[in-house]
Amino acid sequence: MKKIVLFSIAACVFAACCSTPQDGGVRVSWDGSTFQELTSFEVEGRDLEENNLYYPRIRTLSDGSMLMCFMNHKFGWDIYVTKSYDEGKTWGPAKLVRESEWVDSPFGRDIRASVNPDFLELSDGRIIMAFQTRYLDHYHDFSVTNDACWIEVVYSEDKGETWSEPREVFRGRCWEPSFLELPSGELQMYITDSGVIVDNDHTLTTTSIIRSFDGGLTWQGKELTRWEDLEPIAALVLRDRRIDGMPSAVQLKNGDIICPLEQFSHSFPADPTPIVVRTSASQNWKGDRDKILNEGGPDYPLKRQLNKDFYGYAPYCCILPGGEPLVASNGKYRNVSGFWIFTGDKLGEVYSHATSPFNGFWGNIAYIGGGKVIASATVETKKDATIRDTRTTISPNTSGWHNPADNILGNIRICTGYLNFPKEIKKGDVNMTPLKDFTPCGQWFLGKAKKGSLWSDFAYTAENFIFTSWLFDTKLCAYPGENGDAPVILIDRGRKGTYKISVTAVGFIRVCRLEYNAWRIIYEAEDAEVELDGTLNDHRDEDLGFSAKVSVPWSVLGGKPRCGEVLHAHLRHNYKDGSSEKPMCEYEDLEGENSDYPLEWLTITLKP
């Protein structure tokens, strides 16, 4: 007989909350309700609305606020920052940090423009930001290019509210500076270095660093360093070219430093598979300079492909508190386009479980606390004829570079994701947190489909496997069988079989066993403990959702478990968009896993 239990607000708390993450195996599960596309910003202190947004970089600061920097053209004109105090849900007006303008350069009248901003909050609480600045037209004159391009830094001592005047710290043809601060206090700036000119025809691009030991006051021991002073850390030598760059680096728990790079060339086809280079803490990039420059390097295993099934560009790296690196890159994973996030193991050697929150390019990934990450990237759209240009044409543009008056505008896409980790669960029953009191605390999450969000956790006793869920959906449906809004878990027990457990809002449980690549129903019941807040199959009102606790006898799942058994589990969410029985429900799988291959699934370890 069906059993529906309505819990009171004073019900017991969920005892299995906040399982300890195990080593590696993290999955990023994107929350579709957080997706937004930013198309413009009001500019603080100006009668101006900036509607051309490129190259976002977001980080959470030590005071809990978020800072984002960006530029206002595909190849850079002005540098902006904006802040959020609600984890990226809303953003304040943009502050202009560096503005392009006509200037008298040493080579004649020219536009000074800036590009590629990135920043880091230092251990002393200051924020340092760097960007490339150049004389727009003379940058393309190879006879003077290394004197027509430089890197500037600015500082903020009030969490990005105000900024110092720009100060030049490096002179030479370059792109894409980024920072890494080591525990010793050494500050490294990673640079795409293209200062070597060949036959006044092309550049040799190398990934290089400069170092500061005084918080960015001097670099390489100088107030102004030049491209000849750079320390090369990686180069891909192909034919007569060197073609890598766009670095960002993190330090692993074992002290190694890893730096993902792209491999890119306009001149001829090259394998655009991002690579990851590494160095030990003791070596700290002190490699063989001549060998890297002349032969390429470093050699395997200090240089590896990011992932064999991915072609992409513009990688960006962050690290999770547990030590796992994440690498974001735009491209095609298994021939599907997206802004892909790869999760690495704690050694920074294996990158897999790719997920994508949206399509986009030139973005970043950052850990923002609370078991969450945020992804940001650029997407281009055609300009609406009613949108006025924020700038006039400011350059003859003889080199073929785009103008702000072009018909393409950049927007910024943002999405937040939750981290799902392997679980260890101790033997014992659990009580459910009431639906209205539910707060995420280590449960697995699904919610990219935006038809609702699902949180699930697990427990076990000697008699039962227990599957608990909180499903939030404003339009709840429940029709016979699995046709409706339903949490679903796939469980693999090796030789004991693979099973699927589902539960609907009316408390209907179905268990299937996988046989010859098809599901066979082996158990059905109507005794799930359910708290329902809303009406079923009626889309005229707005529902909250339902929670469910499912206890399935081990005898149904292949027999009682052994102590320490590891289950492989794959989360799924059935959902419907209408209030009629047909068509059948759709479903969302936990991204980064293949439902056909249990060894790719997250694990649940049964502890005594």
N, C-alpha and C positions, 0 to 999 in steps of 0.2 A: 504494500500500500504506500502511496505517496506520503512523504513526510516533509512538511515545511515548517521551519521554526523561525519565528520572528524575534530577533534579539532586541533587548532593550538597550538604551544608551549606556546603562550601567553594567553592560556585560563585561566578561573577563577580557584581559588583554591577551594578545597573541604571544605565546611564550617562546616561539622559535625565531623571534626577530633577530636580524643582524647576524647572520652566519658569518664566520670568518672566511674571507677569500683565501683560496688555495693558490699555489704557485702557477702563474700563467693562466691561459685559457679564457681571458676576458673577452666578452662580446659587447659591442656598442649597439644599443637598441634605441633608435631615434624616436623622439616624441613629436609626432606630426602636428600636434596642437600648438607647438612652439615655433613652427616655421613662419618666417616673415621675409618679405622682400622690401628692402628700404630703397626708395626711389629719390629721395631728396632730404636735405637738412636746411633748416634756417641757420644762417651764419651769425654768430654772436657779434653784436656791435656793428653789423653791416645791414643795409637794406638789400639783402641778397639771399636768394634761395639756391643752394648748390644742388644741382640735379644730375651730376655726372660723377659716379662713385666707383672707384676701382681699388683693388689691392688691400682689402681689409686685414687688419691684425688685431685680435682681441685677446686680452688677458685679464684675469681677476687680480686685483691689487690686495695688499695686506689688510686694508680697511674694509674689505668685502665689496667694494665698488668694482665696476668693470670699466676698462678703458679700451677704446678702439681708435686706431689711426687708419687713415685712408688717404688717397690722392684723387684728384678730380679730372684725370684724363688717362687714357690707356698707356701713355708713355710719360705721364707726369707733368703737372704744371705747379699745383699748389698742394701743400700738406696740411691735413686737418686732423683733429682729434674730437671725440665725443665720449660722453660718459653715460653709464647706466647704473642705477641703484636698485634694480629689481631683477638681477640675473639676465639682463639682455631683453627683457620684455618691452621696455621703452627706453628711448635714448634722448638725451638732451640736445640742445643746439650745438652745432659744430663750431669749434674754435680754430681759427686760422693760425697755424704755427709758422709756416714759411710760404710766402707769396711770390709768384713769378713776376718779373718786371723787365722792362727794357733797361739795359745798362750799357755803359761804355766798357767793353772788355779790352784786354790787351791786344785783341786782334780786330777790333772794330765794333761797331754797334751791333748788339745781339740781345737775345732773350735769355735771361737766367731762369731756368726751370728746375724743379726738383721732382724726385721720383723714388719709389720703393721704400716707404717708411717702415721701420720696425723698432720695437722698444723693449726694454726690460726693466723691471723694478729691482734695484740693487739691494744687497743685504743691509745697507745703511738707510734704506727707505726712499732714497732718491730714485727717480725714473730717468733713464737715459734713452734717448731716441736718436736714431741715425737715418740718414737718407742720402741718396746720390743727388748732387746738384751739378749742372753743366751749362755751358753756353750752347744754346740749342743747335745753331747752325754750324758753329766751328767744331763742335764735337765730332762731326762727320768729316772733318778735314784731318786725315791721318797725320799730316805733318805737324799738327798742333794738338791733336786729340788728348794727349796725356796732360796737357796744361789747361785744357778746356773742360775738364771733368774732375770732380772731387767729392769727398764725403764730408758732410757736416753733422755735428751732434748738437742736440739741445737737451737741457735738463729741466726737470720739474721737482720741486721740493714740497709740493702740496697736492700730490696724487693727481696731477694732470690738469689742475685748474689754471695755473700759469706756467709759462715756459721762459727759459733764458733765451738770449740772443743766439742765433746759430754761430757755431765756431768750426772752422775747417780743421780737420785732423788728418786727412789723407788726400793726396793729390795723385791722380792717375785715372785712366779709363777703367770704369768699373760699373757694377750693378749690384743690387740686392744685398745690402749689409744686414747682418743679424748678430745677436749677442749670445754669449754663454759666460756666466760667472762661476768660477770654481770655488770650492770650499777654502782654498788657500788665499782667496781674494783676487787672484788673477782674473782679469776680464779679457775675454777674447772677442774680437770682431771678425766674423766670417764674411768674405767678400768674393763675389764673382769677378775675377781679375782678367781684364782683356787688354792689358797695357803693352803686350809684346806685339808689334806691328811687323808684318812680313811684306816686303816689296811694295809698301804703300798701297796694299791691296786688301789684306785681311788681317784679322787679329788671331792670336793664339789664346784661347780662354782657359784659365786655370782657377781652381778653387784654392784660395789662400786665406791666411789669417794675419792679423796684427794683434799685439798683446799690450795690455796696460796693467801696471802694478800699483797705480795710484788713483783708481776709480775713474779713469778716463781722461785725466789731465794730460798725460803724455802717452804716446803709443810707440812701441819699439824704442823707448827712451827719448823720444823727440816730441816737441810740441806739434810739429807737422812732419809726417812721414810720407814717403813717395812710393810709387809702385815698385821701384827697384828694391825697396826694403821688405816687401811682402815675403811671408813664409809659405811656400806652396804645400798643400796637404794632399791634393789629388789632381790628377789630370788623365783624361782619356785621349790617347794619341791615336788618331785615325787618319791614314794617309799622311798628309802634311799638316794636319790641323790638330788642335786641342779643343775639345768641345764638352766641357761640363761646367756646372755651376748651380746657382740658386740654393745655397747651403743654409741649413739650420741644424744646430747641434744640441744634444743633451748628454748629460753624464749619467751612466748607469750606476746601480748600487755597488757593483764591483769596482768602480772607479774608471772603467773604460769610457771613452767618449765616442759617440757615434754621430755621423753626419750624413743624412740622405742628400743625394744630388740628382739633378736631371742631366741627361745626355742629349744635347740638342744642337742642330746645325742648320742654318738656312741654306747653306751652299750645296749640300748633297745629302742623300738619304742616309740616316743612321738609325740604329736600333734605339728607339726612345724609351728604353726601360730604365726607370730610376735605379740608382745603385745606392748602397750604404757603405761608407768607409768608416773605419774605426782605428783607434789608437788606445794603448794602455795609459793608465794614469802616469806611470813613470816615463813612458816615451813621450807623451803629450805632443804629438805631431812633429817630433824632432826626427824627421825622416831624411832620406837621401835626396836632397834638393835637385841635384843634377839628374839623377835617375828619373825622378818624377817629371821633370820638365822635358827631358829628352826621350824617355821611353814610356812614360805614363806610369801610373801607380796610384796607390800602393798595390801590391800583388795580393792575390787570393791567399788566405781567407780574410785579409784585412779589407778587401773590397768584394762585395757580393751584390747580386741582383736583389731588388726589393721583393719581387714575386714573379715567378715564371709566366704567369697568365695575365700579366698587366703590361700595357703600354701607356705611358703617361708622362706628364711634365709637372714642373713646379712643386716638388715635394716640400712638405713642412712637417716638423717633428715636435712632439711634446712628450712628457713623461708622466706617468701616473704615480700616486703616492706609494703604491706597492712595488714600483720599479719597472713596470711594463711600458715600453715606448709605443706611441701611436704615430703613424706616418700618414699624412693626408696628401693626396695627389690627384690632379684632374687627368682623366684619360679613359681608357677602355679596359675593364676587367672582364675576362672571358667574353670579350666582344660586346660588352654592354657599357655605354657611356655613362659617366657619373663623376661626382666629386667623391673619391673613394678614400675610406679610412681603413688602414691595415693595422691590426694589433700584433705587436711583437712579443716574443718571450722575454724573460728578464735578462737574458744574455744578449739581447738585441740581434739575434742571428736568424730567427724564423719569423716571417711576417705573413699572416694569413687572416682568415675570418673577416674578409673584406665586407664593409657595409657602406652605403651611400645615402646621405640625407637628401640630396638634390643634385642637379647638374650645375656646374659652375667651374670657375678656374681662378688661379692666383689667390688662393685662400689660405686659411690656417686652421689648426685644431688646438684646443687648449683645455686643460682640466680646470674646472671652476669650483671644485669643492662639492661636498655632499654626494659623492658618487656620480657626478655628472660631468659631461664635457660639452663644449660648444664648438660648432663648426661655422665658418664664415667663408664666403667666396664671392666672386664677381660673376654676373651674368649680363650679357649685352642685349639691348632692345633697340628697336627703331624709335627714333625720336618723334613724338607727337608734334604735329605742325603748330599746335597752340603753345608749346613750351618755348619760352624765350631763352636765348643763349645767356649763360651766366658770364661769358667773357666775349670780347670781340676777337676777331682774327688778329693774332699778335706776332705772327712770324711769316716770312715769305714761304717757308716750308718747301724750299727747293729740294730738300733731301727726300721728299715723299712721305714725311711723317704726318700723322693725322692732325687735324685741327679741331679745336673745341666746337667749331661750327659744323662738324660732320653730322650725318644723320643717325649716328649710333651713340647711345648713351649707356653708361655702365650703372647697374644696380647692385646692391649688396644683399645676398641671401644669408640668412642665419637660421640655425636649428640647434636645439639642445638634445643631447642623448644621455640615457642612463647606462651605467655599467652593470652588466650581469656577470657574476663570477660563479665558478664551481662552488658547490656547497658541501659542508659537512653537517649532518644532522644527528643528534643524539636520540636514543630510544625514549619515547614518551609521547603521550597524547598532547593536544594543544587546544586552546580555546580561541575563538575568533574575536578579533577587534571589530566592533560595530562599524558599519559602512560609513556613517557620518564622522566617525572618529578616526578613520584610517589615515595613517601617515606612512609614506614609503620608508622602509627600514631594512634594506638588504634583500627584498623580494625580487624575483625576476620580473621584468617589465616588457610589455609589448604595447605599441601605440602609434606606429608610423601611419597606419591606414586612416587615422583621424575619424573613424567611425566609433571610436571609444578607446579606452585605455584599460589594460589588463595587468594586474599584479598577482603573482602566484608564488607560493612557497610549499614546503613539504615537511612531513613528519612521518614517523612509523612506530608501530608497536609490534609485539610478537605476533599479533593476529592480522594486522592490516597495514597497508600502505596508505598514507593520508595525503590528499591533494587539496590545498586550500587556495582560494582565489577571491579577488575583489575586482569586479568588472564594472567600469563606469561608462554609461551610455545613455544619452538623452532619449533614445527611441528604442525601447527594449522589445525584442521579439522572441517567441518560443513556439515552435511548431513541432509536430511529431519527429522523433529521432533526433538527429543532430542539427536539424534545420532551424537555426535561430542563433541568437547571441550566446556563445558558449566558450568557456575556457577549455582548452584541450592540451593534454600532455602525452607525448610519445615516450615510452620507457623501453629501453633495450637491456636485456639481462643475459646477453650472449647466447649460450646453448639453451637457456630456459625460454628464449623467445623474445619477440618485440611486440609491445602492446600499445594500444591507444585508449586513453581514458578521457571522456568528455562529460560535461554536466551542463544542463540548461537551467533557466531561471525558474522552472517549475520543479526543480529537484530531480530531474530524470538523469540517471547515470547510464552510460553505455561503455562497455569495455570490449575492444576488438583485439584479435591476435593476427599478426601478419603471417599469411600463408601464401606462398607462391606469388608474391608481389601484389597481394590483395588482402583487404581487411575482412576477417570473418567475425561476426558478432558472437561473443562467448558469454556475455553477462549483461543483464539489464536490471535496473532497480529504480525505484522512485523514493529513495530514502535519504537523499542528500540533505544536509542541514543548510537551509537557504534563508538569508535575510533579503527581502525584496523591497525596494523603495521605488515605486512607480507602477504603471499599468502595462500589461503585456498586449502586444499586437494592436496598439492604438496610438497612432502618431499625432493625435490632436493635442496631446499634452506633452510635458517635458519630464522625463524620468531622471533619477539619479543613477540607478544601477542595481546590482545585486552581488552579494557575497555567497560563497558556497564552500562547504567542507565535505569532501568525498572520502569515504573509508572503503577501500577495496580489499577483500581478503587476499592474503598472499597465495592462497590455494588457487585463486583465479589467475594470478600472475606467475605461475610456474613453480610455486612452492616457497616455503619460508626462506628468508635470506640467511646467509652466513655472516658472521661478525666481520665487519670491515668491507663488506661487498660494495663495489662501485657500480652504480647504475648510470647509464648514459641517458640523458633526457633532452627532449626537444619541445619547446613551448610553441603553441599555436593558438590563435584566436579566431573563432568563427564569428562572423558578423553579417547582419542584413541591413539593407538600406531602405526597405519598404515594409509595410504592415500587412502584406499578403503572403500566402504560403509559397507561391511561385514568384520569381525563380528561386532556385536553391541558394542558400547562403554562400557567401564568399569566405575566404580565410586568409589570415596573415601569419606567416611563419617567422620565427626568430631569425633575423638576417645574420649572415656570416656563417651559416650552417646549411648543409644539404640534408634534407629530411630522409634521403635514401641511404645515407652513410652515418650510422650511429657513432663511429669513431670521431666524427667531427663535432658531435654534440657536447654540450656542457655535462658535467658529471655531478652526481649526488653520492657522497660517501656515507654509508651507514655506520655510525659510531655506537659503541655500547651505551 
